[in-house]
Amino acid sequence: MSFHKSGSPAAIATEVASLFWLADAAGGAAVAEVVNRGQSWLETRRLAHGTPSPEDAARFGRHLARTHAAGAPHWGAPPPGLRDTDARLAELPAPVSRTPRWNSWGEFYAEARLRPYLRLAEVPREARLVLHRAIDLVAEGRFDAPQPALVGGVARIHGDLWAGNVMWAITPGGRGTTGTLLDPSAHGGHAETDLAELALFRAPHLDSIIAGYQEVSPLADGWQHRVSVHQFHMMLVHAALYSGNYIPQALTLARRLRGDAERSRQPVRLGTADLAS
């Protein structure tokens, strides 16, 4: 039994390459198994939905930490075999580069994961200026922070890890469930981005996921205050796709970023944990 999915050739190429790259992480999170593919479709092995327990969630967190620790060559590195021009996220372009192009996480995140989606969104001119100024702060490195302990430099991340892209599959024999990664747009990034996106629509037993993760790879001090900046990307993606309430939420975050920056020359520490939930 398999699950069939169709999409543009670029989106299918992104998903297949991402699934293989994530699956290659030793001891990493379970990944949907590709059993067949064509130019504009793929098939993955069908899984049975289950209900996770806190321990299932903690186990997923421990494995996700090892996925991140498998690393990437540089910021914005795509999965092996994926052409830069093919990289997609929800059929939108997702800028990557096979050779080093961005010098820091802030530069990569601002120019490859924030501004491109703001350009695609229908946003009034004044609001667009507010958002661009907040992105400038990110590009300046105001929110750069160390990776979790196991990550040597750049993390290998899922890249679109909202709660719906983790399927809790019943394990063989019916003993618990296994958090299984779906629909990735994998690249070299910051591990905190995946964890923040899990909070966006509140993954089940999120506290247990984080606790399990920290057992294996402790997060850098102040990670809770950086959740919102790591969610900024997903807010702008949703604004590009759907507009609606995501633009006001993005503006609220942007104004807080600017306000904090004006009050202090020190790195900005956000006070929000989950603006978009």
DRENDO-1510 file (C-alpha; in Angstrom, 1 decimal, always signed):
<recs>
REC; n; res; u; v; w
REC; 1; MET; +0.0; +0.0; +0.0 .
REC; 2; SER; +1.3; +3.4; -0.9 .
REC; 3; PHE; +0.3; +7.1; -0.8 .
REC; 4; HIS; +0.4; +8.9; -4.2 .
REC; 5; LYS; +1.1; +12.6; -4.4 .
REC; 6; SER; +1.3; +14.9; -7.5 .
REC; 7; GLY; +3.0; +18.2; -7.9 .
REC; 8; SER; +5.2; +20.3; -10.2 .
REC; 9; PRO; +8.4; +18.6; -11.3 .
REC; 10; ALA; +10.4; +21.1; -9.1 .
REC; 11; ALA; +8.3; +20.4; -6.0 .
REC; 12; ILE; +8.5; +16.6; -6.5 .
REC; 13; ALA; +12.3; +16.9; -7.0 .
REC; 14; THR; +12.6; +18.9; -3.8 .
REC; 15; GLU; +10.5; +16.5; -1.7 .
REC; 16; VAL; +12.3; +13.4; -3.0 .
REC; 17; ALA; +15.8; +14.8; -2.5 .
REC; 18; SER; +14.8; +16.1; +0.9 .
REC; 19; LEU; +13.3; +12.8; +2.1 .
REC; 20; PHE; +16.4; +10.9; +1.1 .
REC; 21; TRP; +18.8; +13.4; +2.7 .
REC; 22; LEU; +16.9; +13.5; +6.0 .
REC; 23; ALA; +16.6; +9.7; +6.0 .
REC; 24; ASP; +20.4; +9.5; +5.6 .
REC; 25; ALA; +21.0; +11.0; +9.1 .
REC; 26; ALA; +22.3; +8.3; +11.4 .
REC; 27; GLY; +19.9; +7.8; +14.3 .
REC; 28; GLY; +17.6; +10.6; +13.0 .
REC; 29; ALA; +13.9; +11.0; +12.9 .
REC; 30; ALA; +11.8; +8.5; +10.8 .
REC; 31; VAL; +11.1; +9.7; +7.3 .
REC; 32; ALA; +8.3; +8.8; +4.9 .
REC; 33; GLU; +9.8; +6.1; +2.6 .
REC; 34; VAL; +9.8; +6.8; -1.1 .
REC; 35; VAL; +8.8; +3.7; -3.0 .
REC; 36; ASN; +8.3; +5.1; -6.5 .
REC; 37; ARG; +8.4; +8.4; -8.3 .
REC; 38; GLY; +7.9; +10.1; -11.7 .
REC; 39; GLN; +8.6; +13.6; -13.0 .
REC; 40; SER; +5.4; +15.1; -11.4 .
REC; 41; TRP; +4.5; +12.5; -8.8 .
REC; 42; LEU; +5.8; +10.3; -6.0 .
REC; 43; GLU; +4.6; +7.4; -3.9 .
REC; 44; THR; +5.5; +6.8; -0.3 .
REC; 45; ARG; +4.8; +3.8; +1.9 .
REC; 46; ARG; +1.4; +4.2; +3.5 .
REC; 47; LEU; +1.4; +4.6; +7.2 .
REC; 48; ALA; -1.3; +4.0; +9.8 .
REC; 49; HIS; -2.2; +7.1; +11.9 .
REC; 50; GLY; -1.8; +6.7; +15.7 .
REC; 51; THR; -2.1; +9.0; +18.8 .
REC; 52; PRO; +1.3; +9.8; +20.3 .
REC; 53; SER; +2.0; +9.6; +24.0 .
REC; 54; PRO; +4.4; +12.0; +25.8 .
REC; 55; GLU; +7.1; +9.3; +25.6 .
REC; 56; ASP; +6.5; +8.9; +21.9 .
REC; 57; ALA; +6.9; +12.7; +21.5 .
REC; 58; ALA; +10.1; +12.7; +23.6 .
REC; 59; ARG; +11.6; +9.9; +21.5 .
REC; 60; PHE; +10.8; +11.9; +18.4 .
REC; 61; GLY; +12.6; +14.9; +19.9 .
REC; 62; ARG; +15.7; +12.8; +20.6 .
REC; 63; HIS; +15.8; +11.5; +17.0 .
REC; 64; LEU; +15.1; +15.0; +15.5 .
REC; 65; ALA; +18.2; +16.2; +17.4 .
REC; 66; ARG; +20.3; +13.6; +15.6 .
REC; 67; THR; +18.8; +14.6; +12.2 .
REC; 68; HIS; +19.9; +18.2; +12.8 .
REC; 69; ALA; +23.3; +17.0; +14.0 .
REC; 70; ALA; +23.9; +15.3; +10.7 .
REC; 71; GLY; +24.7; +18.7; +9.4 .
REC; 72; ALA; +24.9; +20.6; +6.1 .
REC; 73; PRO; +27.9; +22.1; +4.3 .
REC; 74; HIS; +26.8; +25.7; +4.6 .
REC; 75; TRP; +23.9; +28.0; +5.1 .
REC; 76; GLY; +21.2; +27.3; +2.5 .
REC; 77; ALA; +22.8; +24.1; +1.2 .
REC; 78; PRO; +20.3; +22.0; -0.7 .
REC; 79; PRO; +20.0; +18.2; -0.5 .
REC; 80; PRO; +22.4; +16.3; -2.7 .
REC; 81; GLY; +21.2; +16.1; -6.3 .
REC; 82; LEU; +18.7; +19.0; -6.1 .
REC; 83; ARG; +19.3; +21.8; -8.5 .
REC; 84; ASP; +19.3; +25.3; -6.9 .
REC; 85; THR; +16.6; +26.4; -9.3 .
REC; 86; ASP; +14.3; +23.5; -8.4 .
REC; 87; ALA; +14.1; +24.1; -4.6 .
REC; 88; ARG; +10.5; +24.7; -3.6 .
REC; 89; LEU; +8.4; +25.1; -0.4 .
REC; 90; ALA; +4.6; +24.6; -1.0 .
REC; 91; GLU; +5.2; +25.2; -4.7 .
REC; 92; LEU; +6.9; +28.6; -3.9 .
REC; 93; PRO; +10.6; +29.2; -4.7 .
REC; 94; ALA; +12.9; +28.4; -1.7 .
REC; 95; PRO; +16.3; +29.9; -2.4 .
REC; 96; VAL; +19.3; +27.6; -1.8 .
REC; 97; SER; +22.8; +27.5; -3.1 .
REC; 98; ARG; +25.1; +24.6; -3.8 .
REC; 99; THR; +28.1; +26.8; -3.1 .
REC; 100; PRO; +28.5; +29.1; +0.0 .
REC; 101; ARG; +26.6; +32.3; -0.6 .
REC; 102; TRP; +25.5; +33.7; +2.8 .
REC; 103; ASN; +28.0; +34.5; +5.5 .
REC; 104; SER; +25.8; +34.1; +8.5 .
REC; 105; TRP; +22.5; +32.6; +9.6 .
REC; 106; GLY; +21.0; +36.1; +9.9 .
REC; 107; GLU; +22.0; +36.9; +6.3 .
REC; 108; PHE; +20.7; +33.6; +5.0 .
REC; 109; TYR; +17.5; +33.7; +6.9 .
REC; 110; ALA; +16.7; +37.3; +5.9 .
REC; 111; GLU; +17.6; +37.1; +2.2 .
REC; 112; ALA; +16.5; +33.5; +1.5 .
REC; 113; ARG; +13.7; +32.8; +4.0 .
REC; 114; LEU; +12.1; +36.1; +4.7 .
REC; 115; ARG; +12.4; +38.7; +2.0 .
REC; 116; PRO; +11.5; +36.4; -0.9 .
REC; 117; TYR; +8.1; +35.6; +0.6 .
REC; 118; LEU; +7.4; +39.2; +1.6 .
REC; 119; ARG; +7.9; +40.1; -2.1 .
REC; 120; LEU; +5.3; +37.5; -3.1 .
REC; 121; ALA; +2.7; +38.6; -0.5 .
REC; 122; GLU; +0.1; +41.3; -1.2 .
REC; 123; VAL; +1.0; +43.8; +1.5 .
REC; 124; PRO; +0.2; +47.6; +1.6 .
REC; 125; ARG; +3.3; +49.8; +1.0 .
REC; 126; GLU; +3.6; +51.1; +4.6 .
REC; 127; ALA; +3.3; +47.6; +6.1 .
REC; 128; ARG; +5.8; +46.3; +3.6 .
REC; 129; LEU; +8.3; +49.0; +4.8 .
REC; 130; VAL; +7.8; +47.9; +8.4 .
REC; 131; LEU; +8.4; +44.3; +7.6 .
REC; 132; HIS; +11.5; +45.0; +5.5 .
REC; 133; ARG; +13.0; +47.1; +8.4 .
REC; 134; ALA; +12.5; +44.1; +10.7 .
REC; 135; ILE; +14.1; +41.8; +8.2 .
REC; 136; ASP; +17.1; +44.2; +8.1 .
REC; 137; LEU; +17.6; +43.6; +11.8 .
REC; 138; VAL; +17.7; +39.9; +11.2 .
REC; 139; ALA; +20.2; +40.4; +8.3 .
REC; 140; GLU; +22.4; +42.4; +10.7 .
REC; 141; GLY; +22.8; +39.3; +12.9 .
REC; 142; ARG; +20.8; +40.7; +15.8 .
REC; 143; PHE; +19.2; +37.2; +16.4 .
REC; 144; ASP; +22.1; +35.0; +15.5 .
REC; 145; ALA; +22.7; +32.3; +18.2 .
REC; 146; PRO; +24.6; +29.1; +18.7 .
REC; 147; GLN; +23.2; +25.9; +17.4 .
REC; 148; PRO; +22.1; +23.1; +19.8 .
REC; 149; ALA; +25.0; +21.2; +21.4 .
REC; 150; LEU; +25.2; +18.3; +18.9 .
REC; 151; VAL; +25.2; +20.5; +15.8 .
REC; 152; GLY; +28.8; +21.3; +14.7 .
REC; 153; GLY; +28.0; +24.2; +12.5 .
REC; 154; VAL; +25.0; +24.3; +10.1 .
REC; 155; ALA; +22.1; +22.0; +10.9 .
REC; 156; ARG; +20.3; +19.7; +8.4 .
REC; 157; ILE; +16.7; +20.8; +8.9 .
REC; 158; HIS; +13.4; +19.8; +7.5 .
REC; 159; GLY; +12.6; +23.4; +6.6 .
REC; 160; ASP; +8.8; +23.2; +6.7 .
REC; 161; LEU; +8.2; +21.5; +10.0 .
REC; 162; TRP; +4.8; +22.7; +11.1 .
REC; 163; ALA; +2.8; +20.2; +13.1 .
REC; 164; GLY; +1.0; +18.8; +10.1 .
REC; 165; ASN; +4.3; +17.6; +8.5 .
REC; 166; VAL; +4.9; +15.1; +11.3 .
REC; 167; MET; +2.7; +12.0; +11.0 .
REC; 168; TRP; +2.4; +9.9; +14.1 .
REC; 169; ALA; +2.5; +6.4; +12.7 .
REC; 170; ILE; +1.6; +3.3; +14.6 .
REC; 171; THR; +4.7; +1.2; +15.1 .
REC; 172; PRO; +4.8; -2.4; +14.1 .
REC; 173; GLY; +3.1; -4.5; +16.7 .
REC; 174; GLY; +1.0; -1.5; +17.8 .
REC; 175; ARG; +3.3; -0.4; +20.5 .
REC; 176; GLY; +3.2; +3.4; +20.5 .
REC; 177; THR; +3.7; +5.7; +17.6 .
REC; 178; THR; +6.7; +7.1; +15.7 .
REC; 179; GLY; +6.9; +10.7; +14.6 .
REC; 180; THR; +7.6; +10.5; +10.9 .
REC; 181; LEU; +8.7; +13.5; +8.7 .
REC; 182; LEU; +6.6; +14.4; +5.7 .
REC; 183; ASP; +6.7; +17.1; +2.9 .
REC; 184; PRO; +10.2; +18.6; +3.7 .
REC; 185; SER; +12.0; +21.4; +2.0 .
REC; 186; ALA; +15.3; +20.4; +3.6 .
REC; 187; HIS; +18.4; +22.7; +3.6 .
REC; 188; GLY; +21.2; +23.9; +5.8 .
REC; 189; GLY; +19.8; +26.1; +8.5 .
REC; 190; HIS; +19.4; +26.7; +12.2 .
REC; 191; ALA; +17.9; +23.8; +14.2 .
REC; 192; GLU; +15.8; +26.2; +16.2 .
REC; 193; THR; +13.8; +27.0; +13.1 .
REC; 194; ASP; +12.4; +23.4; +12.9 .
REC; 195; LEU; +11.5; +23.5; +16.6 .
REC; 196; ALA; +9.9; +26.9; +16.4 .
REC; 197; GLU; +7.7; +25.8; +13.5 .
REC; 198; LEU; +6.5; +22.8; +15.5 .
REC; 199; ALA; +5.1; +25.3; +17.9 .
REC; 200; LEU; +3.3; +27.3; +15.2 .
REC; 201; PHE; +0.2; +25.2; +15.2 .
REC; 202; ARG; +1.2; +23.3; +18.4 .
REC; 203; ALA; +2.5; +19.9; +17.7 .
REC; 204; PRO; +1.1; +17.3; +20.3 .
REC; 205; HIS; +3.1; +17.0; +23.5 .
REC; 206; LEU; +5.4; +19.8; +22.3 .
REC; 207; ASP; +7.0; +20.1; +25.8 .
REC; 208; SER; +7.9; +16.4; +25.6 .
REC; 209; ILE; +9.4; +16.9; +22.2 .
REC; 210; ILE; +11.6; +19.7; +23.4 .
REC; 211; ALA; +12.5; +17.8; +26.6 .
REC; 212; GLY; +13.6; +14.8; +24.6 .
REC; 213; TYR; +15.5; +16.9; +22.2 .
REC; 214; GLN; +17.4; +18.6; +25.1 .
REC; 215; GLU; +18.3; +15.2; +26.6 .
REC; 216; VAL; +20.4; +14.6; +23.5 .
REC; 217; SER; +21.4; +18.1; +22.3 .
REC; 218; PRO; +20.8; +21.0; +24.8 .
REC; 219; LEU; +19.6; +24.2; +23.2 .
REC; 220; ALA; +21.6; +27.4; +23.5 .
REC; 221; ASP; +20.6; +29.8; +26.3 .
REC; 222; GLY; +17.7; +32.1; +25.5 .
REC; 223; TRP; +16.2; +29.8; +22.9 .
REC; 224; GLN; +12.7; +30.4; +24.2 .
REC; 225; HIS; +13.0; +34.1; +23.3 .
REC; 226; ARG; +14.0; +33.3; +19.8 .
REC; 227; VAL; +11.0; +31.2; +18.9 .
REC; 228; SER; +9.1; +34.1; +17.3 .
REC; 229; VAL; +11.9; +35.2; +15.0 .
REC; 230; HIS; +12.2; +31.6; +13.8 .
REC; 231; GLN; +8.5; +31.6; +13.1 .
REC; 232; PHE; +8.7; +34.8; +11.1 .
REC; 233; HIS; +9.5; +32.8; +8.0 .
REC; 234; MET; +6.4; +30.7; +8.2 .
REC; 235; MET; +4.2; +33.7; +8.8 .
REC; 236; LEU; +5.5; +35.3; +5.6 .
REC; 237; VAL; +5.1; +32.1; +3.7 .
REC; 238; HIS; +1.5; +31.9; +4.8 .
REC; 239; ALA; +1.0; +35.6; +4.0 .
REC; 240; ALA; +2.3; +34.9; +0.4 .
REC; 241; LEU; -0.1; +31.9; +0.1 .
REC; 242; TYR; -3.2; +33.1; +1.9 .
REC; 243; SER; -2.8; +36.7; +3.2 .
REC; 244; GLY; -5.6; +36.9; +5.8 .
REC; 245; ASN; -4.5; +37.2; +9.4 .
REC; 246; TYR; -0.9; +36.4; +8.8 .
REC; 247; ILE; +0.0; +39.9; +7.7 .
REC; 248; PRO; -1.2; +41.6; +11.0 .
REC; 249; GLN; +0.6; +38.9; +13.0 .
REC; 250; ALA; +3.8; +39.5; +11.0 .
REC; 251; LEU; +3.5; +43.2; +11.5 .
REC; 252; THR; +3.0; +42.7; +15.3 .
REC; 253; LEU; +6.2; +40.8; +15.4 .
REC; 254; ALA; +8.1; +43.2; +13.2 .
REC; 255; ARG; +7.2; +46.2; +15.4 .
REC; 256; ARG; +8.3; +44.4; +18.5 .
REC; 257; LEU; +11.6; +43.6; +16.9 .
REC; 258; ARG; +12.2; +47.2; +16.0 .
REC; 259; GLY; +11.1; +48.5; +19.4 .
REC; 260; ASP; +13.5; +46.1; +21.2 .
REC; 261; ALA; +16.3; +47.1; +18.9 .
REC; 262; GLU; +15.8; +50.8; +19.5 .
REC; 263; ARG; +15.8; +50.3; +23.3 .
REC; 264; SER; +19.1; +48.4; +23.4 .
REC; 265; ARG; +22.3; +47.9; +21.4 .
REC; 266; GLN; +22.5; +44.4; +22.8 .
REC; 267; PRO; +21.1; +41.4; +20.8 .
REC; 268; VAL; +17.3; +41.6; +20.8 .
REC; 269; ARG; +15.5; +39.1; +23.0 .
REC; 270; LEU; +11.9; +38.6; +22.1 .
REC; 271; GLY; +9.2; +38.2; +24.7 .
REC; 272; THR; +6.7; +36.2; +22.7 .
REC; 273; ALA; +6.6; +32.5; +22.4 .
REC; 274; ASP; +4.0; +31.7; +19.8 .
REC; 275; LEU; +2.4; +34.7; +18.1 .
REC; 276; ALA; +0.9; +32.6; +15.4 .
REC; 277; SER; -0.8; +29.9; +17.4 .
</recs>
